């Protein structure tokens, strides 16, 4: 069993930022990541532009300089790789944590992992920080046909959908971005959104282009609509009491995501049912289970628009301070 002072689960920007705060204070944590550095960002659409400016994505006092104010996906991936390399962060990539249990004596945690070869490793850590994000668990529609291969909850790029009948479900930023890209690539796009008007959360520099596509009939936008069934060659939805069936080749269900609570629950962390937030101290980010902390968007529960890289990168400082205080009292 490998012994560590601190293990951070997740090597995204917030997990890395927390590691760097600990590093400043003489602690070299081990980061365990089921993908690789900034995996969530690598899963973003190929041409994704960030909402935040590059300076607000910086971690560890390493400047993030880009030609334009708002960086794109590839620039962010390069930046976070460089930070990991320059700061010599200890990262175990492609190793998924499958077990997180507080030791029976009440001190520390036993962590079980599985790598891509299905080999298991066991670690002991005095302190654990969960920085696992939320992007890997979609909000499912729970309608017949959702599990069909033609349905996905993630959008990467538009070229494969040239001249195809595509339905995009949802009306917020990810849906709008995907729709614009799909239209540019020659897809025939219908957007189904349960809201009665455009979402107020749509990025202001994107909305005019999207509105123009809808207004000019280049994209079919159906407000107040709900998907009822997905078939191999068609999709059925309901709008204002009427049922409609349209030809369909592919579906992008851009219905948002939620944190994976399985590890938190294993360790005994309480989840607030109404908000999806774990129980934690707002000052230290320590959960209701001693020596187990959370960092990043997982702290926001269901409302993932409250925490993102821009503010989640600062979670590391109070966590590091709390751990240092505990170590001094031992």
C-alpha positions in Angstrom: 0.0 0.0 0.0 1.4 3.4 -1.1 1.2 6.0 1.7 0.6 9.7 1.0 0.0 12.8 3.1 -2.6 14.1 0.6 -4.3 12.6 -2.4 -6.3 14.7 -4.8 -8.9 12.9 -6.9 -9.1 14.7 -10.2 -6.4 16.6 -12.2 -8.5 19.3 -13.8 -7.7 23.0 -13.2 -9.3 23.1 -9.7 -7.5 20.0 -8.6 -4.2 21.2 -10.0 -4.7 24.6 -8.4 -5.3 22.9 -5.0 -2.1 20.8 -5.5 -0.1 24.0 -6.2 -1.4 25.7 -3.0 -0.3 22.6 -1.0 3.0 22.6 -2.9 3.7 26.2 -1.8 3.4 25.0 1.8 5.8 22.1 1.5 3.2 19.3 0.8 3.6 17.3 -2.5 0.2 15.7 -3.0 -0.5 12.9 -5.4 -3.2 13.6 -8.0 -5.1 10.6 -9.3 -7.0 11.2 -12.6 -9.1 8.8 -14.5 -8.2 10.5 -17.8 -5.3 12.9 -18.2 -4.5 16.5 -17.2 -7.5 18.8 -17.8 -9.5 15.9 -19.3 -12.8 17.7 -19.2 -11.4 20.5 -21.3 -10.0 18.0 -23.8 -13.6 16.7 -24.1 -15.0 20.2 -25.0 -16.0 20.9 -28.6 -12.9 21.2 -30.8 -13.5 24.9 -31.5 -14.7 25.9 -28.0 -14.0 29.5 -26.9 -14.0 30.1 -23.1 -16.4 32.4 -21.5 -13.6 33.6 -19.2 -10.6 35.6 -20.2 -7.2 33.8 -20.0 -6.0 35.6 -16.9 -9.0 34.3 -15.0 -8.0 30.7 -15.8 -4.5 31.0 -14.5 -3.3 28.8 -11.7 -0.1 28.6 -9.6 1.1 32.1 -10.6 1.8 30.9 -14.1 0.8 33.5 -16.7 -1.7 32.4 -19.4 -1.1 34.7 -22.3 -3.2 34.4 -25.5 -3.6 36.6 -28.6 -7.3 37.1 -28.0 -8.8 38.0 -24.6 -10.8 34.7 -24.5 -8.8 31.5 -25.1 -9.9 28.5 -27.1 -9.8 24.9 -26.0 -6.4 24.0 -27.5 -4.7 26.9 -25.8 -6.1 25.9 -22.4 -5.0 22.3 -22.8 -1.4 23.5 -23.7 -1.4 25.9 -20.7 -2.5 23.3 -18.1 0.0 20.7 -19.5 2.7 23.3 -19.2 1.7 24.1 -15.6 1.8 20.4 -14.7 5.2 20.0 -16.3 6.7 23.2 -15.0 5.5 22.7 -11.4 6.4 18.9 -11.5 3.0 17.9 -10.2 2.8 14.2 -9.3 -0.1 12.9 -11.5 -1.3 9.3 -12.0 -3.2 9.5 -15.3 -5.7 6.9 -16.6 -6.3 5.6 -13.1 -9.9 5.7 -11.8 -10.7 5.8 -8.1 -13.3 3.1 -7.4 -13.1 3.0 -3.7 -12.8 5.6 -1.0 -13.2 4.4 2.6 -12.4 6.1 5.9 -10.2 3.8 7.9 -11.8 2.1 10.9 -9.5 3.8 13.4 -10.8 7.1 12.1 -7.5 8.2 10.8 -7.0 8.6 7.0 -8.5 6.9 4.0 -7.9 3.8 2.0 -8.3 4.5 -1.7 -8.6 1.8 -4.4 -8.0 2.5 -8.0 -8.3 0.7 -11.4 -6.2 1.6 -14.4 -6.9 1.1 -18.1 -5.5 -2.4 -17.9 -8.0 -3.2 -15.0 -5.0 -3.5 -12.6 -5.9 -2.3 -9.1 -3.8 -0.3 -6.7 -4.4 0.6 -3.1 -3.3 3.9 -1.5 -3.4 5.3 2.0 -3.8 9.1 2.5 -4.2 11.1 5.7 -6.2 13.7 3.8 -8.3 13.4 0.6 -9.6 16.2 -1.7 -12.2 15.4 -4.3 -12.0 17.6 -7.4 -13.9 15.4 -9.8 -16.0 18.0 -11.6 -19.4 17.2 -13.1 -18.9 16.7 -16.9 -18.9 12.9 -17.0 -22.5 12.4 -15.7 -25.2 13.8 -18.0 -28.8 14.6 -17.0 -30.6 11.9 -18.8 -34.0 12.4 -20.6 -35.2 9.1 -19.5 -37.3 8.5 -22.7 -37.5 5.5 -24.9 -34.6 5.3 -27.3 -32.2 7.5 -25.4 -29.6 4.6 -25.3 -29.5 4.3 -29.1 -26.1 4.8 -30.7 -27.4 7.9 -32.6 -27.9 9.7 -29.3 -25.1 11.5 -27.5 -24.9 14.0 -24.6 -21.6 15.5 -25.8 -20.7 17.6 -28.8 -17.2 17.4 -30.3 -17.4 18.7 -33.9 -19.9 19.1 -36.7 -18.3 17.7 -39.8 -19.7 14.1 -39.5 -23.2 15.4 -39.6 -23.1 17.1 -43.0 -26.5 16.7 -44.7 -28.0 14.8 -41.8 -31.2 15.5 -39.9 -30.0 16.5 -36.4 -32.0 17.3 -33.3 -30.4 19.3 -30.6 -32.2 19.1 -27.2 -31.8 22.1 -24.9 -31.6 25.8 -25.2 -28.5 27.0 -23.2 -24.9 27.7 -24.2 -23.8 24.1 -25.1 -26.9 23.6 -27.3 -26.5 27.0 -29.0 -22.8 26.5 -29.7 -23.5 23.0 -31.1 -26.4 24.3 -33.3 -24.3 27.0 -34.9 -21.4 24.6 -35.6 -23.8 22.0 -37.1 -25.5 24.5 -39.3 -22.1 25.7 -40.6 -21.2 22.1 -41.5 -24.4 21.7 -43.5 -26.6 19.7 -41.1 -30.4 20.2 -41.0 -31.0 21.2 -37.4 -34.1 21.2 -35.2 -33.7 22.6 -31.7 -36.1 21.4 -29.0 -36.3 23.5 -25.9 -38.7 23.3 -23.0 -38.4 27.0 -22.2 -40.8 29.6 -23.7 -38.0 32.0 -24.9 -34.3 32.2 -25.3 -32.4 31.4 -22.2 -30.9 34.4 -20.4 -27.7 32.4 -19.8 -26.8 32.3 -23.5 -23.5 34.2 -24.1 -24.3 37.7 -25.4 -21.9 37.5 -28.3 -23.4 34.2 -29.5 -27.1 35.0 -29.2 -27.5 37.4 -32.2 -26.0 34.8 -34.6 -28.3 32.1 -33.2 -31.4 34.3 -33.3 -30.6 35.2 -37.0 -30.4 31.5 -38.0 -33.8 30.9 -36.3 -35.4 34.1 -37.7 -34.3 33.3 -41.3 -35.5 29.7 -41.1 -32.1 28.1 -41.3 -32.5 26.4 -37.9 -35.9 25.1 -36.8 -36.4 26.2 -33.2 -39.3 24.7 -31.2 -40.0 26.3 -27.8 -42.1 24.7 -25.1 -41.3 21.2 -26.5 -40.6 17.9 -24.8 -39.1 14.8 -26.4 -41.3 11.7 -26.0 -39.5 9.0 -28.0 -36.4 8.4 -30.1 -36.6 5.9 -32.9 -34.0 4.7 -35.4 -35.1 7.1 -38.1 -37.4 9.5 -36.4 -38.0 11.5 -33.2 -41.4 12.3 -31.5 -41.9 15.4 -29.4 -44.8 17.2 -27.8 -45.4 21.0 -28.0 -48.4 22.9 -26.7 -50.5 19.8 -26.4 -49.7 18.5 -29.9 -47.5 15.5 -30.8 -45.1 15.7 -33.8 -42.8 13.1 -35.4 -39.9 14.2 -37.5 -37.2 12.5 -39.6 -34.1 12.2 -37.6 -30.6 10.7 -38.0 -28.7 12.0 -34.9 -29.6 13.5 -31.5 -27.5 15.8 -29.3 -29.1 15.8 -25.8 -27.4 18.9 -24.4 -29.4 18.7 -21.1 -26.6 19.5 -18.7 -24.6 17.4 -16.3 -24.4 16.7 -12.6 -21.6 15.6 -10.2 -20.9 11.9 -9.6 -21.6 11.4 -5.9 -20.6 7.8 -5.6 -17.2 8.4 -3.9 -18.6 11.0 -1.6 -21.4 8.6 -0.5 -18.9 5.7 -0.1 -17.0 7.9 2.4 -20.1 8.9 4.3 -20.5 12.5 3.0 -24.1 13.8 3.3 -25.7 15.2 0.1 -28.4 17.8 0.4 -31.3 16.5 -1.6 -32.7 19.8 -2.7 -29.5 21.3 -4.0 -27.2 18.3 -4.7 -24.5 20.0 -2.6 -22.3 17.9 -0.3 -22.3 18.9 3.3 -19.2 21.0 3.8 -17.7 23.9 5.8 -17.8 27.0 3.6 -14.6 28.4 5.2 -12.4 25.3 4.8 -14.3 23.2 2.2 -14.0 20.2 4.6 -17.0 17.9 4.3 -19.0 16.5 7.3 -16.4 13.6 7.2 -13.1 14.6 8.9 -10.1 15.2 6.6 -12.1 14.9 3.4 -12.4 18.0 1.3 -14.0 19.1 -2.0 -12.7 21.5 -4.6 -14.1 23.0 -7.8 -17.6 22.6 -9.3 -18.6 19.6 -7.2 -19.2 22.1 -4.4 -22.0 23.7 -6.4 -24.2 20.6 -6.6 -26.9 20.8 -9.3 -26.2 24.5 -10.0 -22.9 24.2 -11.8 -23.1 27.8 -13.1 -22.1 28.9 -9.6 -18.7 27.4 -9.5 -16.3 27.1 -12.5 -12.5 27.4 -13.1 -12.6 31.2 -12.6 -13.6 30.9 -8.9 -13.0 27.2 -8.2 -9.3 27.7 -8.7 -9.2 29.6 -5.3 -10.6 26.6 -3.3 -7.1 25.3 -2.8 -5.9 28.1 -0.4 -8.5 27.5 2.4 -8.0 23.7 2.0 -4.3 24.0 2.3 -4.6 26.2 5.3 -6.9 23.8 7.0 -4.7 20.8 6.4 -1.6 22.7 7.7 -3.5 23.7 10.9 -4.4 20.0 11.4 -0.9 18.8 10.8 0.5 21.3 13.4 -2.0 20.1 16.0 -1.0 16.4 15.6 
